[in-house]
Amino acid sequence: MAEGMGSLHGHKRQRYSSALGSAREVLACVQVAQAMHYIDTVSPNVLDRMNHIIATLARLVYRRAS
């Protein structure tokens, strides 16, 4: 997120888009690890926080151009 905040114009959206992809990838890895019983159940608070971060990044990437 910090990298996107320090960028300008189209580069800013690129940085946020990259962060969004990485955040989604982390969530998917956690879900796979749970499904394969590599890790125990993850706290719902942690999952909620991850989803909040993903939603925030999605708003930054997909917001309408003014």
mmCIF file as Biopython writes it, N, C-alpha, C and O atoms, coordinates in Angstrom:
data_model
#
loop_
_atom_site.group_PDB
_atom_site.id
_atom_site.type_symbol
_atom_site.label_atom_id
_atom_site.label_alt_id
_atom_site.label_comp_id
_atom_site.label_asym_id
_atom_site.label_entity_id
_atom_site.label_seq_id
_atom_site.pdbx_PDB_ins_code
_atom_site.Cartn_x
_atom_site.Cartn_y
_atom_site.Cartn_z
_atom_site.occupancy
_atom_site.B_iso_or_equiv
_atom_site.auth_seq_id
_atom_site.auth_asym_id
_atom_site.pdbx_PDB_model_num
ATOM 1   N N  . MET A ? 1  ? 0.832   -1.178  0.000   1.0 0.0 1  A 1 
ATOM 2   C CA . MET A ? 1  ? 0.000   0.000   0.000   1.0 0.0 1  A 1 
ATOM 3   C C  . MET A ? 1  ? 0.883   1.249   0.000   1.0 0.0 1  A 1 
ATOM 4   O O  . MET A ? 1  ? 0.594   2.223   -0.695  1.0 0.0 1  A 1 
ATOM 5   N N  . ALA A ? 2  ? 1.945   1.211   0.774   1.0 0.0 2  A 1 
ATOM 6   C CA . ALA A ? 2  ? 2.827   2.375   0.859   1.0 0.0 2  A 1 
ATOM 7   C C  . ALA A ? 2  ? 3.469   2.666   -0.492  1.0 0.0 2  A 1 
ATOM 8   O O  . ALA A ? 2  ? 3.667   3.828   -0.847  1.0 0.0 2  A 1 
ATOM 9   N N  . GLU A ? 3  ? 3.789   1.633   -1.234  1.0 0.0 3  A 1 
ATOM 10  C CA . GLU A ? 3  ? 4.411   1.840   -2.541  1.0 0.0 3  A 1 
ATOM 11  C C  . GLU A ? 3  ? 3.448   2.550   -3.488  1.0 0.0 3  A 1 
ATOM 12  O O  . GLU A ? 3  ? 3.859   3.424   -4.251  1.0 0.0 3  A 1 
ATOM 13  N N  . GLY A ? 4  ? 2.177   2.181   -3.445  1.0 0.0 4  A 1 
ATOM 14  C CA . GLY A ? 4  ? 1.181   2.842   -4.277  1.0 0.0 4  A 1 
ATOM 15  C C  . GLY A ? 4  ? 0.976   4.284   -3.873  1.0 0.0 4  A 1 
ATOM 16  O O  . GLY A ? 4  ? 0.800   5.151   -4.728  1.0 0.0 4  A 1 
ATOM 17  N N  . MET A ? 5  ? 0.998   4.550   -2.571  1.0 0.0 5  A 1 
ATOM 18  C CA . MET A ? 5  ? 0.784   5.909   -2.079  1.0 0.0 5  A 1 
ATOM 19  C C  . MET A ? 5  ? 1.900   6.841   -2.545  1.0 0.0 5  A 1 
ATOM 20  O O  . MET A ? 5  ? 1.683   8.044   -2.694  1.0 0.0 5  A 1 
ATOM 21  N N  . GLY A ? 6  ? 3.082   6.296   -2.772  1.0 0.0 6  A 1 
ATOM 22  C CA . GLY A ? 6  ? 4.209   7.120   -3.188  1.0 0.0 6  A 1 
ATOM 23  C C  . GLY A ? 6  ? 4.353   7.239   -4.689  1.0 0.0 6  A 1 
ATOM 24  O O  . GLY A ? 6  ? 5.298   7.866   -5.169  1.0 0.0 6  A 1 
ATOM 25  N N  . SER A ? 7  ? 3.438   6.652   -5.440  1.0 0.0 7  A 1 
ATOM 26  C CA . SER A ? 7  ? 3.515   6.678   -6.899  1.0 0.0 7  A 1 
ATOM 27  C C  . SER A ? 7  ? 2.547   7.705   -7.474  1.0 0.0 7  A 1 
ATOM 28  O O  . SER A ? 7  ? 1.640   8.176   -6.788  1.0 0.0 7  A 1 
ATOM 29  N N  . LEU A ? 8  ? 2.752   8.038   -8.727  1.0 0.0 8  A 1 
ATOM 30  C CA . LEU A ? 8  ? 1.903   9.020   -9.391  1.0 0.0 8  A 1 
ATOM 31  C C  . LEU A ? 8  ? 1.172   8.408   -10.576 1.0 0.0 8  A 1 
ATOM 32  O O  . LEU A ? 8  ? 1.657   7.465   -11.201 1.0 0.0 8  A 1 
ATOM 33  N N  . HIS A ? 9  ? 0.008   8.953   -10.875 1.0 0.0 9  A 1 
ATOM 34  C CA . HIS A ? 9  ? -0.785  8.678   -12.064 1.0 0.0 9  A 1 
ATOM 35  C C  . HIS A ? 9  ? -1.001  7.176   -12.282 1.0 0.0 9  A 1 
ATOM 36  O O  . HIS A ? 9  ? -1.407  6.473   -11.357 1.0 0.0 9  A 1 
ATOM 37  N N  . GLY A ? 10 ? -0.738  6.686   -13.476 1.0 0.0 10 A 1 
ATOM 38  C CA . GLY A ? 10 ? -0.974  5.288   -13.823 1.0 0.0 10 A 1 
ATOM 39  C C  . GLY A ? 10 ? -0.129  4.319   -13.016 1.0 0.0 10 A 1 
ATOM 40  O O  . GLY A ? 10 ? -0.534  3.180   -12.786 1.0 0.0 10 A 1 
ATOM 41  N N  . HIS A ? 11 ? 1.030   4.760   -12.591 1.0 0.0 11 A 1 
ATOM 42  C CA . HIS A ? 11 ? 1.897   3.893   -11.797 1.0 0.0 11 A 1 
ATOM 43  C C  . HIS A ? 11 ? 1.262   3.581   -10.449 1.0 0.0 11 A 1 
ATOM 44  O O  . HIS A ? 11 ? 1.447   2.491   -9.908  1.0 0.0 11 A 1 
ATOM 45  N N  . LYS A ? 12 ? 0.523   4.524   -9.916  1.0 0.0 12 A 1 
ATOM 46  C CA . LYS A ? 12 ? -0.143  4.331   -8.629  1.0 0.0 12 A 1 
ATOM 47  C C  . LYS A ? 12 ? -1.125  3.169   -8.734  1.0 0.0 12 A 1 
ATOM 48  O O  . LYS A ? 12 ? -1.138  2.282   -7.881  1.0 0.0 12 A 1 
ATOM 49  N N  . ARG A ? 13 ? -1.941  3.177   -9.775  1.0 0.0 13 A 1 
ATOM 50  C CA . ARG A ? 13 ? -2.924  2.105   -9.966  1.0 0.0 13 A 1 
ATOM 51  C C  . ARG A ? 13 ? -2.218  0.767   -10.172 1.0 0.0 13 A 1 
ATOM 52  O O  . ARG A ? 13 ? -2.687  -0.257  -9.676  1.0 0.0 13 A 1 
ATOM 53  N N  . GLN A ? 14 ? -1.110  0.761   -10.889 1.0 0.0 14 A 1 
ATOM 54  C CA . GLN A ? 14 ? -0.344  -0.467  -11.089 1.0 0.0 14 A 1 
ATOM 55  C C  . GLN A ? 14 ? 0.145   -1.038  -9.760  1.0 0.0 14 A 1 
ATOM 56  O O  . GLN A ? 14 ? 0.064   -2.242  -9.520  1.0 0.0 14 A 1 
ATOM 57  N N  . ARG A ? 15 ? 0.645   -0.166  -8.915  1.0 0.0 15 A 1 
ATOM 58  C CA . ARG A ? 15 ? 1.170   -0.615  -7.614  1.0 0.0 15 A 1 
ATOM 59  C C  . ARG A ? 15 ? 0.050   -1.178  -6.746  1.0 0.0 15 A 1 
ATOM 60  O O  . ARG A ? 15 ? 0.221   -2.210  -6.098  1.0 0.0 15 A 1 
ATOM 61  N N  . TYR A ? 16 ? -1.112  -0.490  -6.734  1.0 0.0 16 A 1 
ATOM 62  C CA . TYR A ? 16 ? -2.246  -0.986  -5.962  1.0 0.0 16 A 1 
ATOM 63  C C  . TYR A ? 16 ? -2.758  -2.308  -6.547  1.0 0.0 16 A 1 
ATOM 64  O O  . TYR A ? 16 ? -3.152  -3.207  -5.804  1.0 0.0 16 A 1 
ATOM 65  N N  . SER A ? 17 ? -2.749  -2.417  -7.853  1.0 0.0 17 A 1 
ATOM 66  C CA . SER A ? 17 ? -3.199  -3.646  -8.504  1.0 0.0 17 A 1 
ATOM 67  C C  . SER A ? 17 ? -2.288  -4.819  -8.139  1.0 0.0 17 A 1 
ATOM 68  O O  . SER A ? 17 ? -2.761  -5.926  -7.885  1.0 0.0 17 A 1 
ATOM 69  N N  . SER A ? 18 ? -0.998  -4.569  -8.116  1.0 0.0 18 A 1 
ATOM 70  C CA . SER A ? 18 ? -0.045  -5.600  -7.721  1.0 0.0 18 A 1 
ATOM 71  C C  . SER A ? 18 ? -0.264  -6.019  -6.267  1.0 0.0 18 A 1 
ATOM 72  O O  . SER A ? 18 ? -0.222  -7.206  -5.945  1.0 0.0 18 A 1 
ATOM 73  N N  . ALA A ? 19 ? -0.498  -5.043  -5.398  1.0 0.0 19 A 1 
ATOM 74  C CA . ALA A ? 19 ? -0.759  -5.341  -3.987  1.0 0.0 19 A 1 
ATOM 75  C C  . ALA A ? 19 ? -2.055  -6.127  -3.838  1.0 0.0 19 A 1 
ATOM 76  O O  . ALA A ? 19 ? -2.140  -7.029  -3.005  1.0 0.0 19 A 1 
ATOM 77  N N  . LEU A ? 20 ? -3.061  -5.794  -4.637  1.0 0.0 20 A 1 
ATOM 78  C CA . LEU A ? 20 ? -4.335  -6.523  -4.602  1.0 0.0 20 A 1 
ATOM 79  C C  . LEU A ? 20 ? -4.135  -7.984  -4.996  1.0 0.0 20 A 1 
ATOM 80  O O  . LEU A ? 20 ? -4.659  -8.887  -4.343  1.0 0.0 20 A 1 
ATOM 81  N N  . GLY A ? 21 ? -3.383  -8.208  -6.057  1.0 0.0 21 A 1 
ATOM 82  C CA . GLY A ? 21 ? -3.101  -9.586  -6.479  1.0 0.0 21 A 1 
ATOM 83  C C  . GLY A ? 21 ? -2.358  -10.359 -5.406  1.0 0.0 21 A 1 
ATOM 84  O O  . GLY A ? 21 ? -2.657  -11.527 -5.155  1.0 0.0 21 A 1 
ATOM 85  N N  . SER A ? 22 ? -1.402  -9.721  -4.782  1.0 0.0 22 A 1 
ATOM 86  C CA . SER A ? 22 ? -0.639  -10.376 -3.714  1.0 0.0 22 A 1 
ATOM 87  C C  . SER A ? 22 ? -1.517  -10.679 -2.506  1.0 0.0 22 A 1 
ATOM 88  O O  . SER A ? 22 ? -1.403  -11.752 -1.913  1.0 0.0 22 A 1 
ATOM 89  N N  . ALA A ? 23 ? -2.389  -9.750  -2.138  1.0 0.0 23 A 1 
ATOM 90  C CA . ALA A ? 23 ? -3.280  -9.975  -0.996  1.0 0.0 23 A 1 
ATOM 91  C C  . ALA A ? 23 ? -4.235  -11.128 -1.269  1.0 0.0 23 A 1 
ATOM 92  O O  . ALA A ? 23 ? -4.491  -11.954 -0.393  1.0 0.0 23 A 1 
ATOM 93  N N  . ARG A ? 24 ? -4.757  -11.179 -2.481  1.0 0.0 24 A 1 
ATOM 94  C CA . ARG A ? 24 ? -5.647  -12.298 -2.849  1.0 0.0 24 A 1 
ATOM 95  C C  . ARG A ? 24 ? -4.883  -13.621 -2.841  1.0 0.0 24 A 1 
ATOM 96  O O  . ARG A ? 24 ? -5.418  -14.653 -2.437  1.0 0.0 24 A 1 
ATOM 97  N N  . GLU A ? 25 ? -3.647  -13.580 -3.283  1.0 0.0 25 A 1 
ATOM 98  C CA . GLU A ? 25 ? -2.819  -14.786 -3.292  1.0 0.0 25 A 1 
ATOM 99  C C  . GLU A ? 25 ? -2.553  -15.277 -1.870  1.0 0.0 25 A 1 
ATOM 100 O O  . GLU A ? 25 ? -2.602  -16.480 -1.612  1.0 0.0 25 A 1 
ATOM 101 N N  . VAL A ? 26 ? -2.276  -14.366 -0.957  1.0 0.0 26 A 1 
ATOM 102 C CA . VAL A ? 26 ? -2.042  -14.742 0.442   1.0 0.0 26 A 1 
ATOM 103 C C  . VAL A ? 26 ? -3.289  -15.398 1.024   1.0 0.0 26 A 1 
ATOM 104 O O  . VAL A ? 26 ? -3.197  -16.428 1.692   1.0 0.0 26 A 1 
ATOM 105 N N  . LEU A ? 27 ? -4.460  -14.803 0.773   1.0 0.0 27 A 1 
ATOM 106 C CA . LEU A ? 27 ? -5.703  -15.374 1.281   1.0 0.0 27 A 1 
ATOM 107 C C  . LEU A ? 27 ? -5.928  -16.767 0.700   1.0 0.0 27 A 1 
ATOM 108 O O  . LEU A ? 27 ? -6.332  -17.678 1.423   1.0 0.0 27 A 1 
ATOM 109 N N  . ALA A ? 28 ? -5.674  -16.943 -0.581  1.0 0.0 28 A 1 
ATOM 110 C CA . ALA A ? 28 ? -5.821  -18.255 -1.212  1.0 0.0 28 A 1 
ATOM 111 C C  . ALA A ? 28 ? -4.864  -19.277 -0.597  1.0 0.0 28 A 1 
ATOM 112 O O  . ALA A ? 28 ? -5.239  -20.430 -0.389  1.0 0.0 28 A 1 
ATOM 113 N N  . CYS A ? 29 ? -3.649  -18.865 -0.310  1.0 0.0 29 A 1 
ATOM 114 C CA . CYS A ? 29 ? -2.673  -19.764 0.314   1.0 0.0 29 A 1 
ATOM 115 C C  . CYS A ? 29 ? -3.132  -20.192 1.705   1.0 0.0 29 A 1 
ATOM 116 O O  . CYS A ? 29 ? -2.977  -21.352 2.086   1.0 0.0 29 A 1 
ATOM 117 N N  . VAL A ? 30 ? -3.693  -19.261 2.453   1.0 0.0 30 A 1 
ATOM 118 C CA . VAL A ? 30 ? -4.214  -19.590 3.784   1.0 0.0 30 A 1 
ATOM 119 C C  . VAL A ? 30 ? -5.362  -20.592 3.657   1.0 0.0 30 A 1 
ATOM 120 O O  . VAL A ? 30 ? -5.434  -21.555 4.421   1.0 0.0 30 A 1 
ATOM 121 N N  . GLN A ? 31 ? -6.251  -20.367 2.701   1.0 0.0 31 A 1 
ATOM 122 C CA . GLN A ? 31 ? -7.384  -21.269 2.505   1.0 0.0 31 A 1 
ATOM 123 C C  . GLN A ? 31 ? -6.923  -22.667 2.092   1.0 0.0 31 A 1 
ATOM 124 O O  . GLN A ? 31 ? -7.470  -23.662 2.569   1.0 0.0 31 A 1 
ATOM 125 N N  . VAL A ? 32 ? -5.944  -22.750 1.229   1.0 0.0 32 A 1 
ATOM 126 C CA . VAL A ? 32 ? -5.414  -24.054 0.812   1.0 0.0 32 A 1 
ATOM 127 C C  . VAL A ? 32 ? -4.724  -24.742 1.988   1.0 0.0 32 A 1 
ATOM 128 O O  . VAL A ? 32 ? -4.904  -25.942 2.196   1.0 0.0 32 A 1 
ATOM 129 N N  . ALA A ? 33 ? -3.946  -23.998 2.746   1.0 0.0 33 A 1 
ATOM 130 C CA . ALA A ? 33 ? -3.260  -24.572 3.905   1.0 0.0 33 A 1 
ATOM 131 C C  . ALA A ? 33 ? -4.265  -25.125 4.916   1.0 0.0 33 A 1 
ATOM 132 O O  . ALA A ? 33 ? -4.037  -26.176 5.515   1.0 0.0 33 A 1 
ATOM 133 N N  . GLN A ? 34 ? -5.376  -24.412 5.101   1.0 0.0 34 A 1 
ATOM 134 C CA . GLN A ? 34 ? -6.423  -24.914 5.993   1.0 0.0 34 A 1 
ATOM 135 C C  . GLN A ? 34 ? -7.054  -26.184 5.424   1.0 0.0 34 A 1 
ATOM 136 O O  . GLN A ? 34 ? -7.238  -27.167 6.141   1.0 0.0 34 A 1 
ATOM 137 N N  . ALA A ? 35 ? -7.381  -26.157 4.147   1.0 0.0 35 A 1 
ATOM 138 C CA . ALA A ? 35 ? -8.037  -27.298 3.510   1.0 0.0 35 A 1 
ATOM 139 C C  . ALA A ? 35 ? -7.163  -28.549 3.549   1.0 0.0 35 A 1 
ATOM 140 O O  . ALA A ? 35 ? -7.673  -29.667 3.636   1.0 0.0 35 A 1 
ATOM 141 N N  . MET A ? 36 ? -5.858  -28.358 3.486   1.0 0.0 36 A 1 
ATOM 142 C CA . MET A ? 36 ? -4.936  -29.497 3.494   1.0 0.0 36 A 1 
ATOM 143 C C  . MET A ? 36 ? -4.449  -29.828 4.900   1.0 0.0 36 A 1 
ATOM 144 O O  . MET A ? 36 ? -3.585  -30.684 5.090   1.0 0.0 36 A 1 
ATOM 145 N N  . HIS A ? 37 ? -5.021  -29.131 5.883   1.0 0.0 37 A 1 
ATOM 146 C CA . HIS A ? 37 ? -4.703  -29.366 7.300   1.0 0.0 37 A 1 
ATOM 147 C C  . HIS A ? 37 ? -3.237  -29.097 7.647   1.0 0.0 37 A 1 
ATOM 148 O O  . HIS A ? 37 ? -2.680  -29.713 8.556   1.0 0.0 37 A 1 
ATOM 149 N N  . TYR A ? 38 ? -2.622  -28.173 6.913   1.0 0.0 38 A 1 
ATOM 150 C CA . TYR A ? 38 ? -1.273  -27.739 7.266   1.0 0.0 38 A 1 
ATOM 151 C C  . TYR A ? 38 ? -1.315  -26.787 8.450   1.0 0.0 38 A 1 
ATOM 152 O O  . TYR A ? 38 ? -0.378  -26.719 9.245   1.0 0.0 38 A 1 
ATOM 153 N N  . ILE A ? 39 ? -2.421  -26.051 8.556   1.0 0.0 39 A 1 
ATOM 154 C CA . ILE A ? 39 ? -2.604  -25.117 9.660   1.0 0.0 39 A 1 
ATOM 155 C C  . ILE A ? 39 ? -3.974  -25.346 10.274  1.0 0.0 39 A 1 
ATOM 156 O O  . ILE A ? 39 ? -4.872  -25.904 9.643   1.0 0.0 39 A 1 
ATOM 157 N N  . ASP A ? 40 ? -4.116  -24.907 11.509  1.0 0.0 40 A 1 
ATOM 158 C CA . ASP A ? 40 ? -5.411  -24.974 12.174  1.0 0.0 40 A 1 
ATOM 159 C C  . ASP A ? 40 ? -6.303  -23.861 11.646  1.0 0.0 40 A 1 
ATOM 160 O O  . ASP A ? 40 ? -5.906  -23.080 10.781  1.0 0.0 40 A 1 
ATOM 161 N N  . THR A ? 41 ? -7.485  -23.805 12.173  1.0 0.0 41 A 1 
ATOM 162 C CA . THR A ? 41 ? -8.436  -22.774 11.783  1.0 0.0 41 A 1 
ATOM 163 C C  . THR A ? 41 ? -7.859  -21.389 12.064  1.0 0.0 41 A 1 
ATOM 164 O O  . THR A ? 41 ? -7.291  -21.142 13.128  1.0 0.0 41 A 1 
ATOM 165 N N  . VAL A ? 42 ? -8.013  -20.508 11.108  1.0 0.0 42 A 1 
ATOM 166 C CA . VAL A ? 42 ? -7.544  -19.128 11.251  1.0 0.0 42 A 1 
ATOM 167 C C  . VAL A ? 42 ? -8.670  -18.326 11.901  1.0 0.0 42 A 1 
ATOM 168 O O  . VAL A ? 42 ? -9.846  -18.507 11.586  1.0 0.0 42 A 1 
ATOM 169 N N  . SER A ? 43 ? -8.292  -17.457 12.793  1.0 0.0 43 A 1 
ATOM 170 C CA . SER A ? 43 ? -9.255  -16.619 13.501  1.0 0.0 43 A 1 
ATOM 171 C C  . SER A ? 43 ? -10.138 -15.860 12.507  1.0 0.0 43 A 1 
ATOM 172 O O  . SER A ? 43 ? -9.636  -15.307 11.529  1.0 0.0 43 A 1 
ATOM 173 N N  . PRO A ? 44 ? -11.435 -15.832 12.753  1.0 0.0 44 A 1 
ATOM 174 C CA . PRO A ? 44 ? -12.323 -15.045 11.883  1.0 0.0 44 A 1 
ATOM 175 C C  . PRO A ? 44 ? -11.915 -13.568 11.839  1.0 0.0 44 A 1 
ATOM 176 O O  . PRO A ? 44 ? -12.110 -12.904 10.821  1.0 0.0 44 A 1 
ATOM 177 N N  . ASN A ? 45 ? -11.354 -13.057 12.925  1.0 0.0 45 A 1 
ATOM 178 C CA . ASN A ? 45 ? -10.894 -11.661 12.927  1.0 0.0 45 A 1 
ATOM 179 C C  . ASN A ? 45 ? -9.776  -11.446 11.913  1.0 0.0 45 A 1 
ATOM 180 O O  . ASN A ? 45 ? -9.733  -10.415 11.241  1.0 0.0 45 A 1 
ATOM 181 N N  . VAL A ? 46 ? -8.880  -12.407 11.803  1.0 0.0 46 A 1 
ATOM 182 C CA . VAL A ? 46 ? -7.781  -12.308 10.838  1.0 0.0 46 A 1 
ATOM 183 C C  . VAL A ? 46 ? -8.329  -12.355 9.418   1.0 0.0 46 A 1 
ATOM 184 O O  . VAL A ? 46 ? -7.920  -11.569 8.564   1.0 0.0 46 A 1 
ATOM 185 N N  . LEU A ? 47 ? -9.251  -13.272 9.168   1.0 0.0 47 A 1 
ATOM 186 C CA . LEU A ? 47 ? -9.849  -13.380 7.832   1.0 0.0 47 A 1 
ATOM 187 C C  . LEU A ? 47 ? -10.647 -12.121 7.486   1.0 0.0 47 A 1 
ATOM 188 O O  . LEU A ? 47 ? -10.607 -11.657 6.347   1.0 0.0 47 A 1 
ATOM 189 N N  . ASP A ? 48 ? -11.363 -11.574 8.453   1.0 0.0 48 A 1 
ATOM 190 C CA . ASP A ? 48 ? -12.100 -10.337 8.218   1.0 0.0 48 A 1 
ATOM 191 C C  . ASP A ? 48 ? -11.143 -9.203  7.863   1.0 0.0 48 A 1 
ATOM 192 O O  . ASP A ? 48 ? -11.415 -8.412  6.959   1.0 0.0 48 A 1 
ATOM 193 N N  . ARG A ? 49 ? -10.038 -9.129  8.570   1.0 0.0 49 A 1 
ATOM 194 C CA . ARG A ? 49 ? -9.046  -8.071  8.307   1.0 0.0 49 A 1 
ATOM 195 C C  . ARG A ? 49 ? -8.450  -8.232  6.911   1.0 0.0 49 A 1 
ATOM 196 O O  . ARG A ? 49 ? -8.275  -7.249  6.191   1.0 0.0 49 A 1 
ATOM 197 N N  . MET A ? 50 ? -8.141  -9.463  6.531   1.0 0.0 50 A 1 
ATOM 198 C CA . MET A ? 50 ? -7.595  -9.722  5.193   1.0 0.0 50 A 1 
ATOM 199 C C  . MET A ? 50 ? -8.606  -9.310  4.121   1.0 0.0 50 A 1 
ATOM 200 O O  . MET A ? 50 ? -8.245  -8.684  3.124   1.0 0.0 50 A 1 
ATOM 201 N N  . ASN A ? 51 ? -9.867  -9.664  4.333   1.0 0.0 51 A 1 
ATOM 202 C CA . ASN A ? 51 ? -10.908 -9.290  3.369   1.0 0.0 51 A 1 
ATOM 203 C C  . ASN A ? 51 ? -11.100 -7.777  3.315   1.0 0.0 51 A 1 
ATOM 204 O O  . ASN A ? 51 ? -11.382 -7.230  2.249   1.0 0.0 51 A 1 
ATOM 205 N N  . HIS A ? 52 ? -10.954 -7.103  4.436   1.0 0.0 52 A 1 
ATOM 206 C CA . HIS A ? 52 ? -11.061 -5.641  4.462   1.0 0.0 52 A 1 
ATOM 207 C C  . HIS A ? 52 ? -9.931  -5.010  3.648   1.0 0.0 52 A 1 
ATOM 208 O O  . HIS A ? 52 ? -10.157 -4.064  2.894   1.0 0.0 52 A 1 
ATOM 209 N N  . ILE A ? 53 ? -8.733  -5.529  3.801   1.0 0.0 53 A 1 
ATOM 210 C CA . ILE A ? 53 ? -7.585  -5.025  3.033   1.0 0.0 53 A 1 
ATOM 211 C C  . ILE A ? 53 ? -7.804  -5.246  1.541   1.0 0.0 53 A 1 
ATOM 212 O O  . ILE A ? 53 ? -7.538  -4.359  0.730   1.0 0.0 53 A 1 
ATOM 213 N N  . ILE A ? 54 ? -8.288  -6.430  1.185   1.0 0.0 54 A 1 
ATOM 214 C CA . ILE A ? 54 ? -8.556  -6.732  -0.228  1.0 0.0 54 A 1 
ATOM 215 C C  . ILE A ? 54 ? -9.623  -5.786  -0.778  1.0 0.0 54 A 1 
ATOM 216 O O  . ILE A ? 54 ? -9.487  -5.279  -1.892  1.0 0.0 54 A 1 
ATOM 217 N N  . ALA A ? 55 ? -10.676 -5.550  -0.007  1.0 0.0 55 A 1 
ATOM 218 C CA . ALA A ? 55 ? -11.736 -4.645  -0.460  1.0 0.0 55 A 1 
ATOM 219 C C  . ALA A ? 55 ? -11.225 -3.221  -0.627  1.0 0.0 55 A 1 
ATOM 220 O O  . ALA A ? 55 ? -11.595 -2.533  -1.579  1.0 0.0 55 A 1 
ATOM 221 N N  . THR A ? 56 ? -10.389 -2.784  0.283   1.0 0.0 56 A 1 
ATOM 222 C CA . THR A ? 56 ? -9.824  -1.437  0.193   1.0 0.0 56 A 1 
ATOM 223 C C  . THR A ? 56 ? -8.968  -1.300  -1.067  1.0 0.0 56 A 1 
ATOM 224 O O  . THR A ? 56 ? -9.073  -0.311  -1.792  1.0 0.0 56 A 1 
ATOM 225 N N  . LEU A ? 57 ? -8.128  -2.292  -1.318  1.0 0.0 57 A 1 
ATOM 226 C CA . LEU A ? 57 ? -7.294  -2.252  -2.520  1.0 0.0 57 A 1 
ATOM 227 C C  . LEU A ? 57 ? -8.147  -2.314  -3.784  1.0 0.0 57 A 1 
ATOM 228 O O  . LEU A ? 57 ? -7.846  -1.638  -4.767  1.0 0.0 57 A 1 
ATOM 229 N N  . ALA A ? 58 ? -9.203  -3.115  -3.766  1.0 0.0 58 A 1 
ATOM 230 C CA . ALA A ? 58 ? -10.082 -3.219  -4.932  1.0 0.0 58 A 1 
ATOM 231 C C  . ALA A ? 58 ? -10.734 -1.872  -5.231  1.0 0.0 58 A 1 
ATOM 232 O O  . ALA A ? 58 ? -10.871 -1.494  -6.395  1.0 0.0 58 A 1 
ATOM 233 N N  . ARG A ? 59 ? -11.135 -1.151  -4.192  1.0 0.0 59 A 1 
ATOM 234 C CA . ARG A ? 59 ? -11.709 0.176   -4.410  1.0 0.0 59 A 1 
ATOM 235 C C  . ARG A ? 59 ? -10.687 1.125   -5.028  1.0 0.0 59 A 1 
ATOM 236 O O  . ARG A ? 59 ? -11.034 1.954   -5.869  1.0 0.0 59 A 1 
ATOM 237 N N  . LEU A ? 60 ? -9.436  1.007   -4.615  1.0 0.0 60 A 1 
ATOM 238 C CA . LEU A ? 60 ? -8.398  1.878   -5.183  1.0 0.0 60 A 1 
ATOM 239 C C  . LEU A ? 60 ? -8.083  1.526   -6.630  1.0 0.0 60 A 1 
ATOM 240 O O  . LEU A ? 60 ? -7.791  2.407   -7.437  1.0 0.0 60 A 1 
ATOM 241 N N  . VAL A ? 61 ? -8.141  0.239   -6.958  1.0 0.0 61 A 1 
ATOM 242 C CA . VAL A ? 61 ? -7.795  -0.200  -8.312  1.0 0.0 61 A 1 
ATOM 243 C C  . VAL A ? 61 ? -8.955  0.035   -9.278  1.0 0.0 61 A 1 
ATOM 244 O O  . VAL A ? 61 ? -8.748  0.477   -10.408 1.0 0.0 61 A 1 
ATOM 245 N N  . TYR A ? 62 ? -10.181 -0.264  -8.827  1.0 0.0 62 A 1 
ATOM 246 C CA . TYR A ? 62 ? -11.329 -0.251  -9.739  1.0 0.0 62 A 1 
ATOM 247 C C  . TYR A ? 62 ? -12.211 0.979   -9.628  1.0 0.0 62 A 1 
ATOM 248 O O  . TYR A ? 62 ? -13.302 1.006   -10.198 1.0 0.0 62 A 1 
ATOM 249 N N  . ARG A ? 63 ? -11.761 2.001   -8.903  1.0 0.0 63 A 1 
ATOM 250 C CA . ARG A ? 63 ? -12.581 3.206   -8.796  1.0 0.0 63 A 1 
ATOM 251 C C  . ARG A ? 63 ? -12.735 3.856   -10.163 1.0 0.0 63 A 1 
ATOM 252 O O  . ARG A ? 63 ? -11.862 3.753   -11.025 1.0 0.0 63 A 1 
ATOM 253 N N  . ARG A ? 64 ? -13.836 4.508   -10.332 1.0 0.0 64 A 1 
ATOM 254 C CA . ARG A ? 64 ? -14.103 5.171   -11.614 1.0 0.0 64 A 1 
ATOM 255 C C  . ARG A ? 64 ? -13.175 6.368   -11.793 1.0 0.0 64 A 1 
ATOM 256 O O  . ARG A ? 64 ? -12.878 7.102   -10.851 1.0 0.0 64 A 1 
ATOM 257 N N  . ALA A ? 65 ? -12.739 6.532   -13.009 1.0 0.0 65 A 1 
ATOM 258 C CA . ALA A ? 65 ? -11.911 7.719   -13.321 1.0 0.0 65 A 1 
ATOM 259 C C  . ALA A ? 65 ? -12.791 8.956   -13.287 1.0 0.0 65 A 1 
ATOM 260 O O  . ALA A ? 65 ? -13.918 8.932   -13.781 1.0 0.0 65 A 1 
ATOM 261 N N  . SER A ? 66 ? -12.291 10.024  -12.714 1.0 0.0 66 A 1 
ATOM 262 C CA . SER A ? 66 ? -13.076 11.266  -12.618 1.0 0.0 66 A 1 
ATOM 263 C C  . SER A ? 66 ? -13.046 12.031  -13.911 1.0 0.0 66 A 1 
ATOM 264 O O  . SER A ? 66 ? -13.651 13.099  -14.012 1.0 0.0 66 A 1 
#
